[in-house]
Structures are given as C-alpha cells and as structure tokens.
Amino acid sequence: MSREIISANLRRLRMDRDLTQEALAEASGVTRVAYRNLETGVSLPRTETLQALARALSVGVQELVTPSCELRHVRFRSFRRLNTREQILLEIGRRLRDFNEIEEILGDQVEYELRALALNLWGYGETSPALAAAAVRQSFGLAPDEPVRDLCGLLESKGIKVLPLRIASDAFFGLSVGAVDGGPAVAVNTWDRISVERWIFTAAHELGHLVLHLDDYQVDRKDEEAKQEKEANLFASHLLMPPAVFQKEWNETYGMSFVDRVFKVKRMFRVSYRTVLYRLGEIGAVGPEIWQRFQGEYKHRFGKSLLKEDEPSALAADAFRASFPEPSRAGEPEDLSPADFMEDRLARLVRRAVETEAITLARGAEILGLSISEMRQLSASWVG
C-alpha cells in the first residue's frame, strides 16, 4: 500500500462528502490525531482501520488504495454552479477502469463499430446532424419509422459503455469519454429528480458529440459551445424521432388540442415533451411563440405553470415500476421508468466473472457499486 495514494484518496473522498477530519475519524472509530496522520501520509492504516474508513465513506477498500484514474479525453460541459466536477471525473475514471478490467479478464471486448462512421463523417467537415443521425440509425439496424426502444442496449452493442451515476444536481446531465481514456463511454446523471426521458435524451445527445465532435474532447474545456450543443441536440432529436415518421404522427393528431398532440407524440417516441416542442420549433410547425403557447395552454388546462425541472404528470406506469421501487421522480405523462434506461452489459460481465470465479463476490460488489449484502441478494436472484 502507498501512503501517498491512500492519503490523497482519503482527502478527496472526505471533502466530496463535506466531512471534517474529526467527523470522519469519529465515524470510522479512530482518533482525530490518528486520522490526521493517515490523511497527511505520515502513517499507513492497518487492514481493519482501512475497512472502517471505507465503510464510513461508503466505498470499497479498493477505492482507497488504488490511484485515481485521470481522464483527459473527455467532453464534460456543465453549469458553473456544479461543484463536484473533479469527483465526477474521478468516479467515471474508476468505473471505466473496472469495466475494462473485467472485459480483459473475460476476453470479452466489444469493438467500437461507430468509429469508422464517425471518422468518415468528420472527414467531410461540416456534417448535418440530421444526416448523421440517419446514418447511426441505419447502423443500429432501425427501420426508418421504428422508435428507439432500448438506447442503452444499442449503444452497448456498438462498443459504447453506458455509465449511469446519480449526482444530486440539475447542473449536470451527462458527459462522454473518448476511446483514448478507455471509452468510448456515455455517462448519464440518473438522479431521481431527473426524468427517464431526460436520461435517454442525454445519452443520445452525448452520442451526437461522439459522432460529430471528435476533435473537441478536452477535459480542460468546461463551457458549453452553443453551436456544438445545438448540433448534438439536433442529432438526438433526429435519432429518437425520425423526420418522416414524426411528421406523420404529428399530422395524425390534427384534430386534438395542442397539449394533447404533444403528449401523444411524446408517448409514441418515448421522449420528453420538451423534445417534441424542440422539433416542432425546428420545422416551424406551430409558430415562433411555441414555448409560450404550450405553457399558456398547459396552465389553462391544469391550473399551474411548468417549472424548468418539471415534466407534467399524467398516467403513472405502475406496471413498469413494479420491480423498481425507486423514489418518486419528476413526472412525465405516460411515465417511463428506470427499467427503460438500464445498462446491461457490465452486470452480465460481473455475473459471468463471479460464477466462473474469475473475481470474488466482493469485487463484483465494488464494480457494481453495491454493498456486499446487496451483492449477495443479487447473486441469489440470478436465474437462467
């Protein structure tokens, strides 16, 4: 064990959790002086002390003794009020390291099949986001009028790792990592106050960056570039709602109220009402005051205005949520559930590795971010 690595990890994790040295020492059952010596690198912890510190910080022992993975080839734009940027990057680096490690143990890497397509599009300079989205849909094997039902599965089938993480902030929705740093990968903030529809759009948006903006993956750049963000939004919109079928579905709701038309189309494509309005604004279907008109009609119908973080509530899809007892989220009409946004591949790899004894149950728990008791429950539930 390295004193320098442990001391750096202790300080980083303690500050991320907004704990004082005294509070962490008390929670882990050591004296303040003893803890200070550990964090400053004066002494090395005994095994039982290391385990107590890991429990107090809600991490695996591995995270305390392993050097942090520094990511450089990352596209990470967020609002300035986000104060956990460094910790998010370290967490994503750790998870990518674990993901790649278990792929290597099992000899089960998936080739990044969109790389050639991205390089080809990038080689032509300015590329229409709509044309890029159509090319990606074709590579996914989707019919022109087929909704995207399992975006995570499609991404993983093409060698793009999907990394959900919960950050209690609406200042960060997602990021993407290039192949140089162990990706390509898409990370999505699955905080329970962000709707599943937004998770899906974020994943599609970050895929747009991977396809369209290969030259702009620099971790030091923090501010969003309006042009590229608009291009990624257009890409996501066209990926999730192909133009011809969107226009067809919109036309078929001609006799309904504006609000009901938006809700029906959003259910068809499994997107947020904002995504529908964005597309309608793009094609000029309603007029320049589309957002104000929707807000006005919604308030007239339901007696309240929509706040920035709201998704209007309607029918609750209890059948979807039955096996996912999640905290309540921002509502969506015909809500999607966390079951509609699940990364599957890492869980499959961990199960194979545990069952073939390539890794221990405890290591599997660390990789999946579970406690050992949760991991035992999960392994006991494996069937087929």
N, C-alpha and C positions, 0 to 999 in steps of 0.2 A: 504493500500500500504506500502511496505517496502522500506525505504531509501537505504538500502544495496543492495537490488535486483536491483532497478532502477539505482543506480549509477554504479553497475557492468555492467549492460546491456548497458548503455549509453557509457561507456568507450570502451567496446568490439566492439560495432557497429560502433562507431566513428573511432576507429583505423582500423577496417576492411575496411572502406571506405576511409581511408587515409585522414581524415579531421582533422584540428586543432580545438581546443576548440573555437577559435574565429570564424572560418568559420561555424561551426555548430550552434553557438549562433546566428550569423547573418542570417543564412538560416531559423532558427526557430523563429526569431523575439524577442529574449531575449538578455539581456546584457551579456557581457562576464563574469562579476562577478556573475550574477545570474546563468549562466550555470555552472560555476566552482563549485558553492555551490551545485548544483544538482549532478554533477558527483562525487564530493567528499563525498556526503552523508550528507552534512550539513543541507540541506532543502529538502522538498518534493515539487514536481511540482503541480500546480493547474491543473484541468482537461484540460482546454484549452491549457496550456503550454505542457502538455503531448501529446495532439493531434498534436500540431505543431511540436514537436520533432519527433514524429512518421512519420509525412509527410516528414519532411526533411531527415529522414533516410530511407524512402521508406519501412517501416514495419508497421505492425498493432500495435495498442496500447498494445495488449495482449503480444507482444514480449518484451515490455519494463517493464512490471510489473510481468512477470512470471519467476520463477527461471529457469536457464539453465538446460537442461537435460544432465547429464554427462554420456556418453556411455563408457562402459568398454569392453564388449564382441563384439569387432569389429575387422574385418580384413581390415586394411587400409594401403596398401603399395603404395608409390608414389615416384617420383623422388625427390631428395634432394632440387631441386630448387623451389618446391612448398612452398609458404609462407602463405597459407591460411588454413592449416590443422586444426587448432583449430576451426576456424569459420565454416568449412565444418562439423566437428563433431557436433558442437552445432546446426547447421541448420538441420542436419539429426535427431538429438535427438528431436528437436522441432516438426519436421514433423511426426516422429513416435508417439510422444505423442498425436498429433492431430488426427492421423489416428486411434490409439487405442481408443481414447476418443469417436470418432464418431461411431466406431464399438460397443462400450459398450452402448452408448445412444440408438442405434437402435437394440441392441441384435443380431448383425449380424457378428459374428466372423467366420472365415474360418479356419478349423483345418489344421495344417501343415502336409500334407499327405506324404511328403517325409522323415519325421523324422525317421520313423521305417526303411525305406530303407537305409538311411544314417547310422544309428546306426548298422544295420546289416552288411553293407559293412565295416564300421570302425572296427567292432568287429573281422573281419578276418585279420586285419593288412594291409599289402601292398595290395592294390586293383588296378587292371588295370583300368586306366581312360577310356579306350575303353569299357570295360565291364560295368563300372558304367554308362557311357553314354547310353549304350544299355538298361540297367535296367530302367533308368529315362525315356527314350523314351517310353518304354513299359508302364510305369506308367502313362504317358501322353496320352496313347491310340493312339500313332502314328504308322502307318504301317511302316514296315522296309524300304520301298522306298519313304516314304512321307516327303517332305520338311517341315521345321518348318515355318509356315505362320504367327503365332501370338504368339511370345515367351512371351510377357507381359501377354497375356490372359492365357497362360498355367501356368505361374508362379503364377499368382493371383488365379487361380482355385485350386492350391495346397496349398494355405495359405501363399505364399511368397509375401510380399509387394514390389511393384516396385516404386522407388522414383527417378524420373528424376530431375536433377538440372543442371543449367548452370554455369560453372566455366570457366572463360576465361583463360584457361591454357591447354597445352598439356602435362603437368607433372602429370595429374591425369585423369584417365578414369573411375574409379568406386571403390566401396567398398561393403562389405556385413556385416550385423549385425546379431548376433545370437539371439535365442529366449529369452534369459535371459534379453536382453535390449529392449524388445518389438517387436522383429522381429519374425521370420526371415525376412530379407529385403535385397533387392539388390538396390543399388544406382548407377546411371549411369550419367556421365557427358554428357549432351546433348548440349554442346556448338556448335554453328552453324558452326564452322570450323572443327568439327569432323564429319565424315560421319555417316549416319544412320547405314550403315553396321558395323561400328566400335561399335556403341551403342549396336547393337544386339549381337555382339561377346563378348563385355564386360559383358553383362547380363548373357550370357552362361558361361563365364569364372568364374564369381562370384558364379554362381550356382554350378560350379565344386568345388569351395572351400567349400561351404556349405555341399556338399555331401561327399567330400574326406578328409577334414581337420578340423573336429570338434574340435580337441584338440589345435588348433592354432589360436584361436580368442582372441587376447590380444592387447588392444589398444596401449600399450606402445611400441610394436614392429613396427618399421617403415620401415625397409629394406626388400626388396623382397628376398625370399629364392628361388634360381634358380630351385631347384628340384620341389618344390610345384608349382611354376609358370608354369613350363613346363607341369606338370600333369594337371593343370587347363586349359592350352591351348589345350592339347590333348583331354581332356574331351569336351571342347567347340567345337572343330573341329569335333569330332565324333558325338556329339549331333546334330549339324547342317548339317553334311554331312555323313550319314551312310556309312560305308566302301563299302559294296557290290554295292549300287546304285552309289556311287561316282566313283568306278572303271568302272562301266557300262557306265556312262555318259562320262567319260574321254576316254574310248575306242571308243565310237561312234563319237568322234571328230578327229579320227586318221588322216584324210586327210587334216586337216586345219593347218594353221601356229600355232606356239606355243602361240603367243599372243592371237590370236583369240580363240584358245582352252580354254585358261584360262578365257577369257571374257565370253565365252558361258557357261562354267561350273559355274562360279560365279553367272550369272544371274539365272541359274537353282536353285541354293541353296540359293540365296539372301545373299551372303556373300561377303567380300572384296576379291580383287584379292590376297592380302597377305595370306588370309586364304587358298585359293586354292594352292598357292605356298608352304605354310607350310605343307599341306597334301601331296603334291607331293614329297616334300623333305623327309617326314616321310616314304613313301613307296618306295623311291628310283626310281621313275618313269622316271626322266629326267637326273639325274646325280648329282654329288657333286657341280657343278657350276650353280645350277638352278637360284639363285637370279641374279647373274651377267649376265647369258644368257638372262633372261627375260628383265633386264634393257637394255642390248645391243640391243635386237630386238625391244623393245619399242622405244628407241631413234632413231634407223634406220628408223622405220615406221613413227614416229611423229616428229622427229627432235628436241627432247628435252629429258632430263633425268627426272626421277621421284624423287622429293624430299621426305624426310622422311614423311611429313604430307600429301603428295598428294594422291589422288585417281584419276586415269586417267579419263578424261571426255569423254563422248560419247553422247548417246542419252539422252535428258532431258525428264523425265517422267512428262510432264506438267499436264497430267490428274490427277496424284497423288497430285500434289502441288496446284491444283486449289483452294482448300478450306483451304490451309495452306500457307498464304503469308509470308513465313519465309525468313530471309536474306539468301543470297547465301551461300552454304556450299562447302566444298571440294568435287569435282565432283567424281562420280563413273560411270562407263559405265552402262547404263540402271539404272539410279539413283533410289534408294529407297527414300522415302520422310518421313518426321516426322509422317505421317499418319501410316507408317508401324511400328512405335515404340511408342505406346500410352498406358499408364497405364489407365485403365478404371474404376477400382473398386472404388477408392476414389471419383472420380467425381460422380459415381452413388450414393454412400452413402451420399454425400453432397446434391445432388438433393433431395433424399428422406427425409433427415433431414430438409431441408428448406421447402419443400412442406408440411410436416406434422407439421411444426412449432416447431420441436424439437430443432432447432438452428435458429438464426437470419440470414438474408441475409448477414449482416456484418461479422458474424462469419464464414459463408461459404466462403466469400471472403478471410478472413485470412487463412483458412485452405488450400485453393487452390492457395494462393499466388497472388490473383487478387486485383485490386483496386475496390472500391465499384461501380464505373461506369461500369467497365468491368464485374463485377458480375451481375449487373442489365441487361446488354446486354445478358450475358449468360442465365440468368433465363428467359428472354423474348423469347429466341430462343428454349427453351425446347418444344419438341412435343412428342406425343405418350405416 
